Amino acid sequence: EPKRLFNLIEFMINDKDGGGSINEDEIMEVLYHRYGKDAMQKMTDEVFKHAPDGDKELNFQDFLAIVNAGMHKQASDKDKASNSKKKK
């Protein structure tokens, strides 16, 4: 599936040291390019507020959870906007 491959490639590109995780700055860059500044800040705040011991690194599974949640929220927001336009 192309989207899965895209997610893997994007993770690997941002995993600068090849250690299997990306740090907070790297995930913020990905989220900014995908969803914009406002969504990026909200998503990173939510993700890292539960990080144990201030750990600011994500593995691939965590990364997928974040980008998939962002895609679902974006689709939901678009549906709400189009439904409100239809009602008018």
C-alpha positions, 0 to 999 in steps of 0.5 A: 500500500503506497501510504504505508511505504510513504510513512516508512520512507518518511520515518527513515529519512527523519531517523538521522542517526539510523537508531530506529527512533526520531526525536521531538524536533524531527517529528515536529518537522514531519507534522509541520509539513503534513498538517501545518503549524497549529496542528503540529503544536497540538499533536506534539504537545499531546504526544510528549506530555505522557513521555516517561522521564522526559523521553522525547524520542519516538519509535516507528510504531509511535510515529505511525500512531501519530500520523494516522491520528492526524490523518483521521482528524484531518478527514473528520474536519473536512467532513464537518466543514462540507456538512456545514456548507451543505446545510447552508 
